[in-house]
Amino acid sequence: MKLPLSQSVLNKELRELGIDDISHTTIRQCAMIGSMLESQSDEPFTHLEFGVPGIPPCPYGIEAQKKALDEGKCSIYPSVQGLPELKQNASRFIKAFIDVDIDPKCIVPTVGSMQGSLTSILECSQLQPGKDTILYICPGFSAHGRQPDILGIKNVWFDIYEYRAEKLRDKLESYFKEGNIAAILYSNPNNPAWICLTEEELQVIGELATQYDVIVLEDIAYLCMDFRKDLSVPFEPPFQSTVARYTDNYVILLSGSKIFSYAGERIGLACIGNNLYKREYPGLKEKWGISRFGDNFILNYLYVNTSGASHSAQYALSAMLEASLDGRYNFVKELRNYGMRAHHSREIFEQNGFRLVYDKDMNQTIGDGFFYTVTYKDMDNRTLLEALLRCGVVAIPLNTTGSKQFGIRVCVSRLLNDWDFQRLDRHLKLFVKLVS
């Protein structure tokens, strides 16, 4: 069939999947619908839905992991605390690119940063009586929002669209003063909007976290990917922004998936602030027999969950961190490819009448990176998504990320060559003609 596909073809596929409203689907469901429609089309679709790496994996990781496998590491259970050399390299890496001192003991490998966030959410909800709710600054990674639901933990959220700068303080305090917020989670740079919280905003979050005894779960999966400034030189400013400069109550979540394109091995790091790691909670002692936050995180939650992250992948991550520190591998230079793809594709969207939704960090236009968000005129999410699918464009709606704005998330990782950009332009032109 030629594009655009008919509404009846789309409706038939939605019925077969039991979907009443496409704007309330998960990323996986969007991808499934796109693939089913693509199989009926005469040409490939433009896939903007999946946040998968789009550059080759770091070769130093591959080499180290192969060596570990050859040496038989796969037959040995890894220490749940993590390889000593990985923890040391991670501590130095954090100092080099974030300029924060975290003791190696306080850094633990996880099965992707997703396990780090899940474990942190679970522990934070059990620390103190009455503090049983997780607060999300949205928009955000939709899977993060599902984690407390799966665990049966209370959660609330707000869309940051209208609450930047000092407005953020009042909004956060309206939640914190209720006394039930155990932790707050956000991503920076943001998935899906690619906004970056300013130092002033991070200071607000840190100060309020200390004042109200709330733990900040800071997801920095896209470390050093604010390409508006050069964050590529280890141990030299400027550094990655972080709330860790403004509070002791934090866990930084890092991911090998995006930094080193090592997504398939599911390896990440939970980096617990030194003072938080050592802090003792009577509730943990009573429930689990271990009072320290960090010890309980590792020896109870992580141990019973996975018994540690992949042994060989830990060697891979350690080698990649070390190569970045000694100048053999410039991971930021590699990642800049995403910025160039974002810039080119944003121009194509704008030329076809789309506009950015989350467009500013205060007075500065958002940077070009892994994601951005666009909308078309005053279309609601369902109408927009259905029309785009009929024209060969697969994306996810913003409402599934906790946003109250109309629009879609664009991931640039699968826009690999000139043909991909030409196809995007053709599909958007079909869309404009369809909805005119």
NORTAVEN-V500944 format. One record per backbone hydrogen bond with DSSP energy under -0.5 kcal/mol. CO is the residue of the C=O (numbers start at 1). NH is the residue of the N-H. If there is no record, write none. Layout:
CO|NH + CO|NH
//
This chain:
1|42 + 6|10 + 7|11 + 8|12 + 9|13 + 10|14 + 11|15 + 12|16 + 13|17 + 14|19 + 15|18 + 18|20 + 21|24 + 22|25 + 26|30 + 27|31 + 28|32 + 29|33 + 30|34 + 31|35 + 32|36 + 33|37 + 34|38 + 35|39 + 37|40 + 38|41 + 45|47 + 46|48 + 46|394 + 48|411 + 50|52 + 58|61 + 58|62 + 59|63 + 60|64 + 61|65 + 62|66 + 63|67 + 64|68 + 65|69 + 66|70 + 67|71 + 68|73 + 69|72 + 72|75 + 73|76 + 79|82 + 83|87 + 84|88 + 85|89 + 86|90 + 87|91 + 88|92 + 89|93 + 90|94 + 91|95 + 92|96 + 93|97 + 94|98 + 94|99 + 94|100 + 95|99 + 96|235 + 97|240 + 100|102 + 103|106 + 104|107 + 106|272 + 108|270 + 110|112 + 110|268 + 111|115 + 112|115 + 112|116 + 113|117 + 114|118 + 115|119 + 116|120 + 117|121 + 118|122 + 119|123 + 120|124 + 121|125 + 123|126 + 124|127 + 127|283 + 128|131 + 130|132 + 132|154 + 133|182 + 133|183 + 134|156 + 135|185 + 136|138 + 136|158 + 138|160 + 141|144 + 141|145 + 142|146 + 143|147 + 144|148 + 145|149 + 146|150 + 147|151 + 148|152 + 148|153 + 149|152 + 154|134 + 156|136 + 158|138 + 158|160 + 159|162 + 160|163 + 164|167 + 165|168 + 165|169 + 166|169 + 166|170 + 167|171 + 168|172 + 169|173 + 170|174 + 171|175 + 172|175 + 172|176 + 173|177 + 175|178 + 176|179 + 180|132 + 180|133 + 180|182 + 182|215 + 183|135 + 184|217 + 185|137 + 186|219 + 190|192 + 190|194 + 195|190 + 198|202 + 199|203 + 200|204 + 201|205 + 202|206 + 203|207 + 204|208 + 205|209 + 206|210 + 207|211 + 208|212 + 209|213 + 209|214 + 210|213 + 215|184 + 215|217 + 216|218 + 216|251 + 217|186 + 217|219 + 218|220 + 218|253 + 219|188 + 220|223 + 222|225 + 225|227 + 226|229 + 229|231 + 232|234 + 233|236 + 242|245 + 243|246 + 243|247 + 248|250 + 248|276 + 249|216 + 250|273 + 251|218 + 252|254 + 252|271 + 253|220 + 254|269 + 255|259 + 256|260 + 256|262 + 257|263 + 260|58 + 262|265 + 263|266 + 267|256 + 268|110 + 269|254 + 269|271 + 270|108 + 270|272 + 271|252 + 273|277 + 274|278 + 275|279 + 276|279 + 277|294 + 277|295 + 279|293 + 281|284 + 281|285 + 282|286 + 283|287 + 284|288 + 284|289 + 284|290 + 285|289 + 291|281 + 292|296 + 293|297 + 294|298 + 295|299 + 296|300 + 296|301 + 297|302 + 298|303 + 300|304 + 301|305 + 302|306 + 302|307 + 302|308 + 303|307 + 310|314 + 311|315 + 312|316 + 313|317 + 314|318 + 315|319 + 316|320 + 317|321 + 318|322 + 319|323 + 320|324 + 321|325 + 322|326 + 323|328 + 323|329 + 329|331 + 330|334 + 331|335 + 332|336 + 334|337 + 335|338 + 335|339 + 336|340 + 337|341 + 338|342 + 339|343 + 340|344 + 341|345 + 342|346 + 343|347 + 344|348 + 345|349 + 346|350 + 347|351 + 348|352 + 349|352 + 349|354 + 350|353 + 353|377 + 355|375 + 357|359 + 359|366 + 360|362 + 361|364 + 364|361 + 367|369 + 370|412 + 372|410 + 373|357 + 374|408 + 375|355 + 376|379 + 380|384 + 381|385 + 382|386 + 383|387 + 384|388 + 385|389 + 386|390 + 387|391 + 388|391 + 388|393 + 389|392 + 390|4 + 390|5 + 392|46 + 393|395 + 394|48 + 396|409 + 397|400 + 398|401 + 398|403 + 399|402 + 401|139 + 401|140 + 407|398 + 408|374 + 409|396 + 409|411 + 410|372 + 412|415 + 414|416 + 417|421 + 418|422 + 419|423 + 420|424 + 421|425 + 422|426 + 423|427 + 424|428 + 425|429 + 426|430 + 427|431 + 428|432 + 429|433 + 430|434 + 431|435 + 432|436
//
